[in-house]
Amino acid sequence: MNATIAPELVFSAVAGLGNWTRTGVELTAEVDYRSYTWTVVISPSTSGELPTARIAGRSASGSTEPLDITAPLRTTLDLMDAAADALGY
């Protein structure tokens, strides 16, 4: 699985269609996009830093590829809003 992707398209898909869940202190979403299931995680702030959203991985055809692609701050904030709306906060 080495197809090139534009991370902003995955983040946009997750913001609009993601299935959000709370896993401990993180928010996690999965979305099907371009033949993959993508996992995006929003981690809480630590030590005064801002929260971060990242693409944690993708899977297809029984194979999983770990990733660590961090979203820009504006995208992280948009994803936090999407997660809050989806989870009813």
Chimera marker file (.cmm) of the C-alpha trace (Angstrom):
<marker_set name="trace">
<marker id="1" x="0.000" y="0.000" z="0.000" r="1" g="1" b="0" radius="0.5"/>
<marker id="2" x="2.054" y="2.905" z="-1.169" r="1" g="1" b="0" radius="0.5"/>
<marker id="3" x="-0.443" y="5.088" z="-3.003" r="1" g="1" b="0" radius="0.5"/>
<marker id="4" x="0.266" y="8.785" z="-2.633" r="1" g="1" b="0" radius="0.5"/>
<marker id="5" x="-2.461" y="10.741" z="-0.893" r="1" g="1" b="0" radius="0.5"/>
<marker id="6" x="-3.241" y="14.337" z="-0.159" r="1" g="1" b="0" radius="0.5"/>
<marker id="7" x="-3.737" y="14.381" z="3.632" r="1" g="1" b="0" radius="0.5"/>
<marker id="8" x="-6.050" y="17.394" z="3.483" r="1" g="1" b="0" radius="0.5"/>
<marker id="9" x="-8.522" y="15.324" z="1.443" r="1" g="1" b="0" radius="0.5"/>
<marker id="10" x="-8.552" y="12.595" z="4.090" r="1" g="1" b="0" radius="0.5"/>
<marker id="11" x="-9.009" y="15.160" z="6.876" r="1" g="1" b="0" radius="0.5"/>
<marker id="12" x="-11.860" y="16.745" z="4.909" r="1" g="1" b="0" radius="0.5"/>
<marker id="13" x="-13.550" y="13.372" z="4.389" r="1" g="1" b="0" radius="0.5"/>
<marker id="14" x="-13.262" y="12.568" z="8.098" r="1" g="1" b="0" radius="0.5"/>
<marker id="15" x="-14.685" y="15.966" z="9.067" r="1" g="1" b="0" radius="0.5"/>
<marker id="16" x="-17.726" y="15.358" z="6.871" r="1" g="1" b="0" radius="0.5"/>
<marker id="17" x="-18.302" y="11.626" z="7.157" r="1" g="1" b="0" radius="0.5"/>
<marker id="18" x="-16.211" y="10.323" z="10.005" r="1" g="1" b="0" radius="0.5"/>
<marker id="19" x="-17.589" y="7.871" z="12.520" r="1" g="1" b="0" radius="0.5"/>
<marker id="20" x="-16.244" y="9.448" z="15.749" r="1" g="1" b="0" radius="0.5"/>
<marker id="21" x="-15.730" y="7.640" z="19.039" r="1" g="1" b="0" radius="0.5"/>
<marker id="22" x="-14.045" y="8.537" z="22.306" r="1" g="1" b="0" radius="0.5"/>
<marker id="23" x="-11.215" y="6.156" z="23.167" r="1" g="1" b="0" radius="0.5"/>
<marker id="24" x="-9.889" y="7.087" z="26.572" r="1" g="1" b="0" radius="0.5"/>
<marker id="25" x="-8.755" y="10.681" z="26.266" r="1" g="1" b="0" radius="0.5"/>
<marker id="26" x="-8.500" y="10.617" z="22.474" r="1" g="1" b="0" radius="0.5"/>
<marker id="27" x="-11.133" y="11.083" z="19.794" r="1" g="1" b="0" radius="0.5"/>
<marker id="28" x="-10.926" y="8.591" z="16.947" r="1" g="1" b="0" radius="0.5"/>
<marker id="29" x="-12.692" y="8.499" z="13.591" r="1" g="1" b="0" radius="0.5"/>
<marker id="30" x="-12.687" y="6.149" z="10.662" r="1" g="1" b="0" radius="0.5"/>
<marker id="31" x="-13.792" y="6.985" z="7.160" r="1" g="1" b="0" radius="0.5"/>
<marker id="32" x="-13.760" y="5.077" z="3.883" r="1" g="1" b="0" radius="0.5"/>
<marker id="33" x="-12.026" y="7.123" z="1.220" r="1" g="1" b="0" radius="0.5"/>
<marker id="34" x="-10.383" y="6.085" z="-2.055" r="1" g="1" b="0" radius="0.5"/>
<marker id="35" x="-10.485" y="2.337" z="-1.391" r="1" g="1" b="0" radius="0.5"/>
<marker id="36" x="-8.990" y="2.623" z="2.120" r="1" g="1" b="0" radius="0.5"/>
<marker id="37" x="-10.370" y="2.899" z="5.622" r="1" g="1" b="0" radius="0.5"/>
<marker id="38" x="-8.521" y="5.800" z="7.224" r="1" g="1" b="0" radius="0.5"/>
<marker id="39" x="-8.104" y="6.306" z="10.965" r="1" g="1" b="0" radius="0.5"/>
<marker id="40" x="-7.746" y="9.830" z="12.328" r="1" g="1" b="0" radius="0.5"/>
<marker id="41" x="-6.956" y="10.502" z="15.985" r="1" g="1" b="0" radius="0.5"/>
<marker id="42" x="-7.233" y="13.745" z="17.933" r="1" g="1" b="0" radius="0.5"/>
<marker id="43" x="-4.929" y="13.676" z="20.933" r="1" g="1" b="0" radius="0.5"/>
<marker id="44" x="-5.501" y="16.039" z="23.857" r="1" g="1" b="0" radius="0.5"/>
<marker id="45" x="-3.145" y="18.823" z="24.703" r="1" g="1" b="0" radius="0.5"/>
<marker id="46" x="-0.221" y="18.024" z="26.938" r="1" g="1" b="0" radius="0.5"/>
<marker id="47" x="2.120" y="20.299" z="28.836" r="1" g="1" b="0" radius="0.5"/>
<marker id="48" x="0.336" y="23.403" z="27.609" r="1" g="1" b="0" radius="0.5"/>
<marker id="49" x="0.539" y="22.393" z="23.963" r="1" g="1" b="0" radius="0.5"/>
<marker id="50" x="-2.475" y="22.480" z="21.678" r="1" g="1" b="0" radius="0.5"/>
<marker id="51" x="-4.369" y="19.302" z="20.730" r="1" g="1" b="0" radius="0.5"/>
<marker id="52" x="-3.248" y="17.591" z="17.531" r="1" g="1" b="0" radius="0.5"/>
<marker id="53" x="-5.073" y="15.617" z="14.886" r="1" g="1" b="0" radius="0.5"/>
<marker id="54" x="-3.244" y="13.074" z="12.800" r="1" g="1" b="0" radius="0.5"/>
<marker id="55" x="-3.831" y="10.330" z="10.314" r="1" g="1" b="0" radius="0.5"/>
<marker id="56" x="-2.817" y="7.291" z="12.343" r="1" g="1" b="0" radius="0.5"/>
<marker id="57" x="-3.189" y="4.684" z="9.626" r="1" g="1" b="0" radius="0.5"/>
<marker id="58" x="-5.084" y="3.183" z="6.750" r="1" g="1" b="0" radius="0.5"/>
<marker id="59" x="-6.242" y="-0.303" z="5.900" r="1" g="1" b="0" radius="0.5"/>
<marker id="60" x="-7.424" y="-2.182" z="2.829" r="1" g="1" b="0" radius="0.5"/>
<marker id="61" x="-7.840" y="-5.806" z="1.841" r="1" g="1" b="0" radius="0.5"/>
<marker id="62" x="-6.818" y="-7.077" z="5.273" r="1" g="1" b="0" radius="0.5"/>
<marker id="63" x="-3.589" y="-5.089" z="5.336" r="1" g="1" b="0" radius="0.5"/>
<marker id="64" x="-2.940" y="-2.187" z="7.737" r="1" g="1" b="0" radius="0.5"/>
<marker id="65" x="-0.372" y="0.543" z="7.270" r="1" g="1" b="0" radius="0.5"/>
<marker id="66" x="0.517" y="2.729" z="10.260" r="1" g="1" b="0" radius="0.5"/>
<marker id="67" x="0.930" y="6.414" z="9.432" r="1" g="1" b="0" radius="0.5"/>
<marker id="68" x="1.693" y="9.546" z="11.416" r="1" g="1" b="0" radius="0.5"/>
<marker id="69" x="0.577" y="12.554" z="9.371" r="1" g="1" b="0" radius="0.5"/>
<marker id="70" x="-0.161" y="15.589" z="11.527" r="1" g="1" b="0" radius="0.5"/>
<marker id="71" x="-2.867" y="18.060" z="10.583" r="1" g="1" b="0" radius="0.5"/>
<marker id="72" x="-2.272" y="21.806" z="10.611" r="1" g="1" b="0" radius="0.5"/>
<marker id="73" x="-3.754" y="23.639" z="13.600" r="1" g="1" b="0" radius="0.5"/>
<marker id="74" x="-6.742" y="25.056" z="11.661" r="1" g="1" b="0" radius="0.5"/>
<marker id="75" x="-7.599" y="21.553" z="10.436" r="1" g="1" b="0" radius="0.5"/>
<marker id="76" x="-7.254" y="20.144" z="13.959" r="1" g="1" b="0" radius="0.5"/>
<marker id="77" x="-9.698" y="22.764" z="15.258" r="1" g="1" b="0" radius="0.5"/>
<marker id="78" x="-12.163" y="21.981" z="12.433" r="1" g="1" b="0" radius="0.5"/>
<marker id="79" x="-11.914" y="18.268" z="13.216" r="1" g="1" b="0" radius="0.5"/>
<marker id="80" x="-12.505" y="18.949" z="16.905" r="1" g="1" b="0" radius="0.5"/>
<marker id="81" x="-15.699" y="20.814" z="15.975" r="1" g="1" b="0" radius="0.5"/>
<marker id="82" x="-16.799" y="17.930" z="13.726" r="1" g="1" b="0" radius="0.5"/>
<marker id="83" x="-16.138" y="15.393" z="16.476" r="1" g="1" b="0" radius="0.5"/>
<marker id="84" x="-17.994" y="17.469" z="19.074" r="1" g="1" b="0" radius="0.5"/>
<marker id="85" x="-21.015" y="17.762" z="16.751" r="1" g="1" b="0" radius="0.5"/>
<marker id="86" x="-20.972" y="14.038" z="15.943" r="1" g="1" b="0" radius="0.5"/>
<marker id="87" x="-20.696" y="13.057" z="19.611" r="1" g="1" b="0" radius="0.5"/>
<marker id="88" x="-23.347" y="15.547" z="20.728" r="1" g="1" b="0" radius="0.5"/>
<marker id="89" x="-21.109" y="17.812" z="22.810" r="1" g="1" b="0" radius="0.5"/>
<link id1="1" id2="2" r="1" g="1" b="0" radius="0.2"/>
<link id1="2" id2="3" r="1" g="1" b="0" radius="0.2"/>
<link id1="3" id2="4" r="1" g="1" b="0" radius="0.2"/>
<link id1="4" id2="5" r="1" g="1" b="0" radius="0.2"/>
<link id1="5" id2="6" r="1" g="1" b="0" radius="0.2"/>
<link id1="6" id2="7" r="1" g="1" b="0" radius="0.2"/>
<link id1="7" id2="8" r="1" g="1" b="0" radius="0.2"/>
<link id1="8" id2="9" r="1" g="1" b="0" radius="0.2"/>
<link id1="9" id2="10" r="1" g="1" b="0" radius="0.2"/>
<link id1="10" id2="11" r="1" g="1" b="0" radius="0.2"/>
<link id1="11" id2="12" r="1" g="1" b="0" radius="0.2"/>
<link id1="12" id2="13" r="1" g="1" b="0" radius="0.2"/>
<link id1="13" id2="14" r="1" g="1" b="0" radius="0.2"/>
<link id1="14" id2="15" r="1" g="1" b="0" radius="0.2"/>
<link id1="15" id2="16" r="1" g="1" b="0" radius="0.2"/>
<link id1="16" id2="17" r="1" g="1" b="0" radius="0.2"/>
<link id1="17" id2="18" r="1" g="1" b="0" radius="0.2"/>
<link id1="18" id2="19" r="1" g="1" b="0" radius="0.2"/>
<link id1="19" id2="20" r="1" g="1" b="0" radius="0.2"/>
<link id1="20" id2="21" r="1" g="1" b="0" radius="0.2"/>
<link id1="21" id2="22" r="1" g="1" b="0" radius="0.2"/>
<link id1="22" id2="23" r="1" g="1" b="0" radius="0.2"/>
<link id1="23" id2="24" r="1" g="1" b="0" radius="0.2"/>
<link id1="24" id2="25" r="1" g="1" b="0" radius="0.2"/>
<link id1="25" id2="26" r="1" g="1" b="0" radius="0.2"/>
<link id1="26" id2="27" r="1" g="1" b="0" radius="0.2"/>
<link id1="27" id2="28" r="1" g="1" b="0" radius="0.2"/>
<link id1="28" id2="29" r="1" g="1" b="0" radius="0.2"/>
<link id1="29" id2="30" r="1" g="1" b="0" radius="0.2"/>
<link id1="30" id2="31" r="1" g="1" b="0" radius="0.2"/>
<link id1="31" id2="32" r="1" g="1" b="0" radius="0.2"/>
<link id1="32" id2="33" r="1" g="1" b="0" radius="0.2"/>
<link id1="33" id2="34" r="1" g="1" b="0" radius="0.2"/>
<link id1="34" id2="35" r="1" g="1" b="0" radius="0.2"/>
<link id1="35" id2="36" r="1" g="1" b="0" radius="0.2"/>
<link id1="36" id2="37" r="1" g="1" b="0" radius="0.2"/>
<link id1="37" id2="38" r="1" g="1" b="0" radius="0.2"/>
<link id1="38" id2="39" r="1" g="1" b="0" radius="0.2"/>
<link id1="39" id2="40" r="1" g="1" b="0" radius="0.2"/>
<link id1="40" id2="41" r="1" g="1" b="0" radius="0.2"/>
<link id1="41" id2="42" r="1" g="1" b="0" radius="0.2"/>
<link id1="42" id2="43" r="1" g="1" b="0" radius="0.2"/>
<link id1="43" id2="44" r="1" g="1" b="0" radius="0.2"/>
<link id1="44" id2="45" r="1" g="1" b="0" radius="0.2"/>
<link id1="45" id2="46" r="1" g="1" b="0" radius="0.2"/>
<link id1="46" id2="47" r="1" g="1" b="0" radius="0.2"/>
<link id1="47" id2="48" r="1" g="1" b="0" radius="0.2"/>
<link id1="48" id2="49" r="1" g="1" b="0" radius="0.2"/>
<link id1="49" id2="50" r="1" g="1" b="0" radius="0.2"/>
<link id1="50" id2="51" r="1" g="1" b="0" radius="0.2"/>
<link id1="51" id2="52" r="1" g="1" b="0" radius="0.2"/>
<link id1="52" id2="53" r="1" g="1" b="0" radius="0.2"/>
<link id1="53" id2="54" r="1" g="1" b="0" radius="0.2"/>
<link id1="54" id2="55" r="1" g="1" b="0" radius="0.2"/>
<link id1="55" id2="56" r="1" g="1" b="0" radius="0.2"/>
<link id1="56" id2="57" r="1" g="1" b="0" radius="0.2"/>
<link id1="57" id2="58" r="1" g="1" b="0" radius="0.2"/>
<link id1="58" id2="59" r="1" g="1" b="0" radius="0.2"/>
<link id1="59" id2="60" r="1" g="1" b="0" radius="0.2"/>
<link id1="60" id2="61" r="1" g="1" b="0" radius="0.2"/>
<link id1="61" id2="62" r="1" g="1" b="0" radius="0.2"/>
<link id1="62" id2="63" r="1" g="1" b="0" radius="0.2"/>
<link id1="63" id2="64" r="1" g="1" b="0" radius="0.2"/>
<link id1="64" id2="65" r="1" g="1" b="0" radius="0.2"/>
<link id1="65" id2="66" r="1" g="1" b="0" radius="0.2"/>
<link id1="66" id2="67" r="1" g="1" b="0" radius="0.2"/>
<link id1="67" id2="68" r="1" g="1" b="0" radius="0.2"/>
<link id1="68" id2="69" r="1" g="1" b="0" radius="0.2"/>
<link id1="69" id2="70" r="1" g="1" b="0" radius="0.2"/>
<link id1="70" id2="71" r="1" g="1" b="0" radius="0.2"/>
<link id1="71" id2="72" r="1" g="1" b="0" radius="0.2"/>
<link id1="72" id2="73" r="1" g="1" b="0" radius="0.2"/>
<link id1="73" id2="74" r="1" g="1" b="0" radius="0.2"/>
<link id1="74" id2="75" r="1" g="1" b="0" radius="0.2"/>
<link id1="75" id2="76" r="1" g="1" b="0" radius="0.2"/>
<link id1="76" id2="77" r="1" g="1" b="0" radius="0.2"/>
<link id1="77" id2="78" r="1" g="1" b="0" radius="0.2"/>
<link id1="78" id2="79" r="1" g="1" b="0" radius="0.2"/>
<link id1="79" id2="80" r="1" g="1" b="0" radius="0.2"/>
<link id1="80" id2="81" r="1" g="1" b="0" radius="0.2"/>
<link id1="81" id2="82" r="1" g="1" b="0" radius="0.2"/>
<link id1="82" id2="83" r="1" g="1" b="0" radius="0.2"/>
<link id1="83" id2="84" r="1" g="1" b="0" radius="0.2"/>
<link id1="84" id2="85" r="1" g="1" b="0" radius="0.2"/>
<link id1="85" id2="86" r="1" g="1" b="0" radius="0.2"/>
<link id1="86" id2="87" r="1" g="1" b="0" radius="0.2"/>
<link id1="87" id2="88" r="1" g="1" b="0" radius="0.2"/>
<link id1="88" id2="89" r="1" g="1" b="0" radius="0.2"/>
</marker_set>
